[in-house]
C-alpha cells in the first residue's frame, strides 16, 4: 500500500511508519517542523513538508495524490485551544476533504477515548480538546470514505506486546503506543474493517485476532 501519514513524526506516527516500511509499504510522512524530517526518514518514510494549518484542501490533496490510504495522528499536544481547533479539528476536516479529492479512499483517524482522564481535573483546555476530537470524529464518520476511528486508552511508552482489547465499547485502560501502531498497521489493509469506531487498550488478544473479530461484526 501507499500510505500518507499526517503526524508521522509523533510518538505513534513514527512507530507506525517504521512498521509499515519494514513490511514493504510505501509511506509518505508530512511534517511542519524541519526537525521532524529526520525522525520520519529514520522510520523509513519519505518526509515531505506541509503545514496542516496553512495548507488548503487542494494543496493537501496534491500531496496525497497517488496514495491508497491516509492515517491522521496529528495533534496540538497541549499548545493551546486555538491550535487544538486548527489541528485536531479543522486540520482533520481539511484532510478528509483532501483525501476525497485525491482518491485516497482508506482513512484511519487516531482519536480519543471518551473516558480519557475523566476526574483528573485537567481544566477547560482538556474539555475543549475532547469536544474538538468528538466533532472531528463526527465529520469523518459523515464522509463517504472507508474510515476507521481508533480511540486508544491512556497512552504509555511501555514496550508493546501485540496483545490488545479492542471493541465498539470497552472499559477504559492503558495502551502502549507500540500496540496502537501495531493495530493501525494491521487494520490498514483489512478492507472489511470499515466505517467503525474502535476503542483500544492493552489486553490479551493478538492484534490480528482482534481485527478479524471486529471485521466479522462490521
TORBA-114583 format. One line per 3 residues: number of its first residue (from 1); for each residue x negated, y, z negated of N, C-alpha, C. Coordinates in steps of 0.02 Angstrom, whole numbers, plus 32768, in hexadecimal, padded with zeros to 4 digits. Atoms other than C-alpha are relative to their C-alpha. Layout:
NUM	X:Y:Z:X:Y:Z:X:Y:Z | ...
# end
This chain:
1	7FD6:7FC4:8000:8000:8000:8000:7FD4:803F:8000 | 8020:7FBF:8004:7FD1:80B5:8016:8027:8029:7FCC | 7FDD:7FE3:8039:7FFA:810E:7F74:7FE4:8046:7FF2
4	8012:7FBB:8010:7FF9:81C8:7F4C:800F:800B:7FB6 | 7FF8:7FF6:8048:7FDC:81F0:7E95:7FFE:804A:7FEF | 8000:7FBD:801D:800B:8293:7E41:7FF4:7FF6:7FB5
7	8014:800E:8044:7FB2:8293:7D9B:7FCC:7FC9:7FFD | 8031:8037:7FFB:7F29:821B:7DD4:7FC5:8008:7FD1 | 8039:7FF4:802D:7EA8:826D:7D63:8012:7FF9:7FB7
10	7FEA:8005:8045:7F10:8253:7CC6:7FF0:7FBC:7FE1 | 8012:803D:8025:7F02:81CA:7C44:8021:7FC2:801C | 7FDF:8038:7FDE:7F83:8159:7C97:7FEC:7FFE:8049
13	800D:7FFC:7FB9:7F5E:8195:7D47:7FBE:7FE1:8015 | 8041:801B:7FEC:7EA6:816A:7D4B:7FFD:7FB4:7FF5 | 7FFD:8048:800B:7EC7:80BE:7D02:8025:7FDF:803A
16	7FD8:801B:7FC9:7F4B:80A0:7D88:7FD8:8001:8041 | 8027:7FFC:7FC2:7EDA:80DD:7E15:7FCB:7FC9:8002 | 8033:8034:8003:7E53:8065:7DDC:801E:7FBC:8010
19	7FE0:8040:7FF3:7ECB:7FD1:7DDC:8014:7FFA:8049 | 7FE8:8003:7FBC:7F13:7FFC:7E85:7FC8:7FF8:8032 | 8037:8004:7FD0:7E6F:8018:7EDF:7FDB:7FBD:7FFA
22	8021:8040:800A:7E25:7F7A:7E92:8023:7FC7:8024 | 7FDC:8036:7FDE:7EAE:7F11:7EE1:8007:800E:804B | 8002:7FF4:7FB9:7E98:7F63:7F8A:8030:8034:801B
25	7FD4:7FCA:7FEA:7F1B:7FEC:7F8F:7FD7:803E:8011 | 801E:7FC0:7FF0:7EF0:8094:7FDA:8022:8036:7FD6 | 7FE3:7FD0:8030:7F08:811E:7F59:7FE5:8046:800E
28	8011:7FBA:7FFD:7F09:81DA:7F6C:8016:8021:7FC0 | 7FEF:7FDF:803F:7F02:823D:7ECB:7FFB:804B:8005 | 7FFF:7FB7:7FFC:7F36:82F3:7EC8:7FE9:801E:7FBF
31	8018:7FDF:803C:7EDE:8367:7E4F:8001:804C:800A | 8002:7FB7:7FFF:7EEB:841F:7E23:7FBD:8019:7FE7 | 803F:7FEB:801F:7E4D:842B:7DB9:7FC6:7FDB:8021
34	8039:8021:7FDF:7DA7:840A:7E13:7FDE:7FCB:7FD6 | 8022:8031:802A:7D64:83AC:7D7C:8024:7FBC:7FFF | 7FDC:8040:7FFC:7DE9:8326:7D99:7FEC:7FD9:803E
37	8012:8023:7FC1:7DA5:82FD:7E46:7FD1:7FC6:7FF3 | 8030:8035:8010:7D15:8299:7DFD:8021:7FC5:7FDE | 7FDB:8035:8022:7D89:8237:7D8B:8027:7FD6:8031
40	7FD8:8024:7FCE:7DF9:820A:7E1D:7FD3:7FD7:802D | 802F:8024:7FD5:7D65:81DA:7E8B:7FE2:7FC3:7FDD | 801C:8038:8026:7D1D:816C:7E01:8031:7FC6:7FFC
43	7FCC:8034:8001:7DC2:810D:7E00:8008:7FDF:8044 | 7FFD:801D:7FBE:7DA9:80E8:7EB9:8031:8020:802F | 7FCE:7FDF:7FD7:7E2C:8160:7EFB:7FE3:803B:8025
46	8012:7FC4:7FDC:7E1F:81EE:7F78:801E:803C:7FDC | 7FE9:7FC5:8024:7E2A:8293:7F1A:800F:8038:8032 | 7FED:7FC8:7FD5:7E88:831F:7F72:801B:8039:7FD4
49	7FE7:7FC8:8027:7EA7:83CE:7F2D:8049:800F:8010 | 7FBB:7FEC:7FF7:7F5A:8403:7F13:801B:801C:7FBF | 7FE5:7FDF:803B:7FB5:8476:7E9B:804A:7FF4:7FFD
52	7FB9:8013:8006:805B:842F:7E63:802C:803D:7FF2 | 7FD9:7FC4:8010:8092:84DA:7E25:8006:802D:803E | 8001:7FD0:7FCA:8060:8543:7EBB:8014:7FE2:8044
55	7FF3:801F:7FBF:8076:84C6:7F4A:804A:8000:8011 | 7FBB:8005:7FE8:8114:84C9:7FB3:8011:7FB6:800B | 7FEB:8045:7FEF:8179:842D:7FD9:7FDE:7FEA:8041
58	8020:8011:7FC1:8133:8432:8089:7FB7:7FF0:7FF8 | 8047:800D:800C:8080:843B:804C:7FF5:7FBD:7FDD | 8005:8041:8022:809B:83A8:7FD7:8011:7FC7:8030
61	7FEC:8034:7FD0:80F1:8346:8061:7FC7:7FF1:8031 | 8039:800A:7FD3:805A:8361:80D2:7FCB:7FD4:7FE0 | 8030:802A:8023:7FEA:8314:804D:8019:7FB8:7FF9
64	7FE3:8043:8009:8061:8281:8036:8009:7FDA:8041 | 7FF2:8020:7FC0:8073:825D:80EF:7FD5:7FC1:8009 | 8024:803F:7FF3:8044:81AA:811C:7FFC:7FD2:7FC4
67	8001:802A:803B:8059:8167:806B:8042:7FDA:7FF9 | 7FC5:8029:800B:80D2:80DE:803A:8024:8012:7FBF | 7FE3:7FF6:8042:80EE:8113:7F86:7FDF:803B:7FDE
70	8018:7FC9:802A:80D9:81A2:7F0B:8008:7FEA:7FB7 | 7FFC:800A:8048:80B1:818E:7E52:7FF5:8044:7FDF | 8004:7FBF:8021:80D1:8228:7DE6:7FF5:7FF4:7FB5
73	800E:8005:8048:807B:8227:7D3C:7FE2:8041:7FE6 | 801A:7FBF:8014:804D:82DF:7D33:8028:801C:7FC5 | 7FDE:7FE0:8037:8078:8349:7C9C:7FDB:803D:7FE8
76	801E:7FC3:801A:805A:83EF:7C48:7FD6:7FF3:7FC2 | 8028:8016:8039:8016:8396:7BAE:7FF6:8037:7FCB | 8002:7FD1:8037:8042:8419:7B2E:7FE4:8045:800F
79	801C:7FBE:7FEE:8008:84B3:7B8E:8035:8037:8000 | 7FCC:7FCD:8006:80AC:850E:7B70:803F:7FEE:8026 | 7FBF:8010:7FE3:8163:8509:7B9D:8005:8013:8049
82	7FFE:7FEB:7FBA:814C:856A:7C3F:7FDE:7FCC:802C | 8023:8032:7FD9:80CC:84EC:7C7E:8027:7FBE:8001 | 7FD8:803D:8001:813A:845C:7C46:8038:8004:8034
85	7FCB:7FF7:7FCF:81C8:84A2:7CAF:7FE5:7FFB:8047 | 801C:7FFD:7FBC:8158:84C0:7D46:7FE2:7FBE:8017 | 8021:803E:7FED:80FB:841A:7D42:802E:7FC4:7FF7
88	7FD7:803B:800E:8168:8397:7CEE:8045:8005:8020 | 7FBD:7FF5:7FE5:8208:83E5:7D31:8000:8011:8049 | 7FFF:7FE9:7FBA:81FB:844C:7DD0:7FCD:7FDB:802B
91	8032:8025:7FDB:815D:83F1:7E03:8018:7FBC:8016 | 7FE3:8041:7FEF:81B6:834B:7DFE:8034:8008:8037 | 7FCC:7FF6:7FCE:8248:8390:7E62:7FE1:800D:8045
94	8022:7FF4:7FC0:81D3:83D3:7EEA:7FE0:7FC0:801A | 8020:803E:7FEB:8178:832C:7EED:8033:7FCF:801D | 7FCB:802B:7FE5:821B:82CD:7F07:8014:8017:8045
97	7FEC:7FE5:7FBF:824E:8340:7F95:7FC9:7FF5:8034 | 8038:800A:7FD2:81A0:8332:7FE1:7FFA:7FB7:8015 | 8003:8047:7FEF:81A1:8274:7FD8:8036:7FEE:8033
100	7FCA:800C:7FCF:8248:8271:8034:7FED:801B:8044 | 8013:7FE2:7FC0:8205:82E6:80B9:7FC7:7FDA:8021 | 803A:8024:7FE6:8165:8280:80CC:800F:7FB8:8012
103	7FEF:8046:7FF3:81BF:81D9:80D7:7FE0:7FCF:7FD0 | 801C:802B:8034:816D:8195:803A:803B:7FE9:7FD4 | 7FC0:8013:801D:8203:8130:8001:7FFC:7FEA:7FB7
106	8007:801B:8043:81C0:80E0:7F61:7FE8:8038:7FD2 | 8013:7FCA:802D:81B5:8157:7ECC:8005:7FE6:7FB8 | 8000:8015:8046:8182:812A:7E1B:7FEE:803C:7FD4
109	8009:7FC8:802D:8191:81AB:7D91:7FF2:7FE7:7FBA | 800D:800D:8047:8140:819F:7CE6:8024:8036:7FD8 | 7FD5:7FD1:8024:81C1:81F0:7C74:7FF3:7FFB:7FB5
112	8007:8001:8049:81E0:81F3:7BB8:8036:7FD6:7FE1 | 7FD1:8029:8026:8232:8178:7B42:8030:802E:7FD9 | 7FD1:7FD3:8022:82D2:81C8:7AFB:7FF2:8009:7FB6
115	800D:7FFC:8048:829A:81A2:7A48:7FBB:801C:7FF0 | 8045:7FEA:800B:81EB:81EC:7A5F:7FFB:8033:7FC7 | 8013:7FD2:8036:81AC:823B:79BE:803C:801D:7FDB
118	7FC6:7FE6:8024:825B:8253:7979:7FF3:7FFE:7FB5 | 800D:7FFA:8048:8254:828C:78C4:7FBB:801A:7FF1 | 8045:7FE9:800B:81A3:82CB:78DE:7FFA:804B:7FF6
121	7FFF:7FB8:800A:81D5:8383:78D0:7FCD:8023:802C | 8031:7FE3:7FD2:8172:83B2:796A:8016:8043:801D | 7FEC:7FBC:7FEE:81D8:844E:798A:8022:8007:8043
124	7FDA:7FF1:7FC4:8231:84A3:7A19:7FD9:7FF0:803F | 8027:8010:7FC5:81A0:848A:7A92:800A:7FB8:8015 | 7FF6:8047:7FF0:81B5:83CE:7A86:8047:7FF2:8016
127	7FBA:8009:7FEB:8272:83D7:7A91:8009:8019:8047 | 7FFE:7FE6:7FBB:825D:8441:7B2E:7FE3:7FCC:8030 | 8020:8034:7FD7:81E9:83BB:7B74:8031:7FC7:800D
130	7FD1:8038:7FF8:826B:8333:7B55:803A:8013:802D | 7FC9:7FEA:7FD5:82F4:839A:7BA8:7FE9:8002:8049 | 801A:7FFC:7FBC:8287:83BA:7C40:7FF7:7FBB:801E
133	800B:8044:7FE7:8258:8302:7C4F:8043:7FDF:8012 | 7FBE:801D:7FF1:830F:82CE:7C48:801C:801C:8041 | 7FE7:7FE1:7FC3:833F:834B:7CCF:7FD9:7FE7:803D
136	8029:801B:7FC9:82AE:830C:7D3B:8017:7FB9:8011 | 7FE5:8044:7FF4:82EE:8259:7D26:8040:8003:8028 | 7FC0:7FF9:7FDE:839A:8291:7D5D:7FF6:8013:8049
139	800D:7FE9:7FBC:8353:82E7:7DF7:7FE9:7FC6:802C | 8019:8038:7FD9:82F3:824E:7E30:8036:7FCB:800A | 7FCC:8034:7FFB:8383:81D7:7E0A:8036:8012:8031
142	7FCD:7FEA:7FD0:83F6:8240:7E78:7FE7:7FFE:8048 | 801C:8002:7FBD:8381:8230:7F0C:800D:7FBD:8022 | 7FF7:803E:7FDB:8389:81AC:7F94:7FBF:7FD8:8006
145	8040:8025:8000:82D6:8171:7F72:8008:7FBD:7FDD | 8002:8040:8024:82AB:80C2:7F37:7FD8:800C:7FC0 | 8022:7FE7:803B:8283:80FE:7E88:8001:7FCF:7FC6
148	8002:8021:8042:824F:80B4:7DE1:7FE8:8035:7FCF | 8014:7FD3:8036:8248:811E:7D44:7FE8:7FD6:7FC6 | 801E:8025:8037:81D3:80D9:7CBF:7FFD:802E:7FC3
151	8000:7FD9:803E:81EE:8118:7C0D:7FD6:7FDA:7FCC | 802A:8023:8030:8159:80E0:7BA4:800B:8019:7FB9 | 7FFE:7FEC:8046:8158:80E0:7AE7:7FC5:802C:7FEE
154	8037:7FD6:8017:80D4:8137:7A7E:7FBE:7FE6:801D | 803B:8015:7FDA:8037:8132:7AE9:7FC3:7FFB:7FD2 | 803D:800A:8026:7F96:80ED:7A9F:7FC7:7FEE:8030
157	803B:8014:7FDA:7EE5:80CB:7ADB:7FE9:7FBA:7FED | 8010:8045:8011:7EE8:801A:7A96:7FF6:7FD8:8041 | 800A:8028:7FC3:7EA1:7FA1:7B18:803E:7FD8:8012
160	7FC3:8022:7FEA:7F2C:7F56:7B80:7FFA:7FB5:7FFD | 7FFD:8049:8002:7F61:7EA2:7B6D:8024:7FE4:803D | 7FD6:8019:7FCA:7FD1:7E99:7C06:8042:7FE4:7FE8
163	7FC3:801A:801E:805F:7E6A:7B90:802C:803B:7FEB | 7FD4:7FC7:800C:80F6:7EDD:7B85:8046:7FE9:7FEC | 7FB7:8006:8004:81AB:7EF0:7B55:801C:8035:802F
166	7FE5:7FD2:7FCF:820B:7F3E:7BE4:804A:7FF1:800A | 7FB9:800B:7FF7:82C4:7F59:7BF8:8025:8040:800C | 7FD6:7FC5:7FF6:8353:7FCE:7C1C:8008:8027:7FC0
169	7FFC:7FE0:8042:835F:7FF2:7B62:7FDD:7FD3:7FCE | 8026:8027:8031:82E1:7FB7:7AE1:7FF1:802C:7FC4 | 8013:7FDA:803B:82A9:7FEA:7A34:7FC0:8027:800D
172	803B:7FD5:7FF7:822A:8077:7A2C:7FC3:7FE0:7FDF | 803E:801A:801B:8175:8048:7A0E:7FC4:801C:8026 | 803E:7FEA:7FE0:80C2:805F:7A46:7FF3:7FD9:8040
175	8015:8022:7FC3:807A:8036:7AEF:7FBC:801C:8016 | 8042:7FE9:7FEA:7FC7:803D:7B2C:8005:801D:8046 | 8002:7FE3:7FBD:7FA0:80A9:7BC2:7FEB:7FCB:8033
178	8013:8037:7FD4:7F4D:800F:7C0D:803D:7FD9:8017 | 7FC4:8027:7FF0:7FF2:7FB1:7C05:8031:8027:802B | 7FD4:7FD7:7FD4:8053:8043:7C51:7FE6:7FFE:8047
181	801E:8002:7FBD:7FD9:8048:7CE3:800B:7FBC:8020 | 7FF7:8044:7FE5:7FE4:7F8B:7CF8:8048:7FF5:8016 | 7FB9:8008:7FEF:80A2:7F92:7CF9:800F:8025:8042
184	7FF3:7FDA:7FC3:80A7:801A:7D7E:7FDF:7FDF:803D | 8023:8020:7FC8:8025:7FC2:7DE9:8027:7FC3:8018 | 7FDA:803C:7FED:808C:7F22:7DE6:8045:8012:801C
187	7FBD:7FED:7FE9:8131:7F7E:7E03:7FFF:801E:8046 | 8001:7FDC:7FC0:80F9:7FE1:7E9C:8014:7FD5:803B | 7FED:8027:7FC5:8104:7F53:7F1C:803F:7FD7:7FF7
190	7FC6:802A:800E:819A:7F00:7ECA:8040:8026:8014 | 7FCB:7FD7:7FE5:8221:7F49:7F39:8045:7FF0:7FE1 | 7FC0:8010:801F:82AE:7EEF:7EDF:8009:8023:7FBD
193	7FFB:7FD6:803B:8285:7F55:7E44:800A:8047:8018 | 7FEF:7FC4:7FDB:82DE:7FEE:7E81:803B:8024:7FE0 | 7FCA:7FD5:801B:8348:8080:7E43:8013:7FEA:7FB9
196	7FF5:8018:8044:8333:804F:7D8D:7FD3:8027:7FD0 | 8026:7FE0:8036:82F8:80A1:7CEC:7FE9:7FC9:7FD1 | 801D:8035:8029:8282:8033:7C88:7FDE:801E:7FC3
199	8023:7FED:803E:8251:804D:7BD2:7FCA:7FCC:7FF3 | 803B:802B:8002:81A6:8005:7BAB:7FD8:8009:7FC0 | 802D:8001:803A:8142:7FD6:7B10:7FD2:7FC4:8006
202	8026:803D:8007:80BB:7F5A:7AE5:802E:7FC8:7FE9 | 7FD4:8037:8013:8106:7EAE:7ACE:7FDF:7FBD:8008 | 801B:8044:7FFB:80F0:7DF5:7AEE:800E:7FDE:8043
205	7FF1:801D:7FBE:8124:7DDD:7BA4:7FCE:801A:8034 | 802D:7FE8:7FCB:80A7:7DE4:7C34:8023:8031:802F | 7FE3:7FCB:7FD6:80C3:7E7C:7CA2:8025:7FE3:803C
208	7FE0:801C:7FC4:80EA:7E14:7D3C:8042:7FDE:7FF0 | 7FC2:8021:8013:816E:7DAF:7CE0:8035:8034:7FED | 7FD1:7FCB:8013:81BD:7E4D:7C99:801E:8020:803E
211	7FE7:7FE1:7FC3:81CA:7E98:7D47:802E:7FD0:8026 | 7FD5:8031:7FDF:8211:7DF7:7D90:8046:7FFD:7FDF | 7FC0:8003:8025:8297:7DF3:7D08:8029:803F:800F
214	7FDD:7FC2:7FF1:82C3:7EAA:7D25:801A:8001:8048 | 7FEB:8001:7FBA:82CA:7E90:7DE1:803F:7FD6:800A | 7FC5:802A:7FFA:8349:7E05:7DCD:803F:8024:7FE7
217	7FC7:7FDC:801D:83B7:7E7D:7D6A:8015:803B:802B | 7FF0:7FC5:7FD7:83B2:7F07:7DEE:8035:7FF0:8035
# end
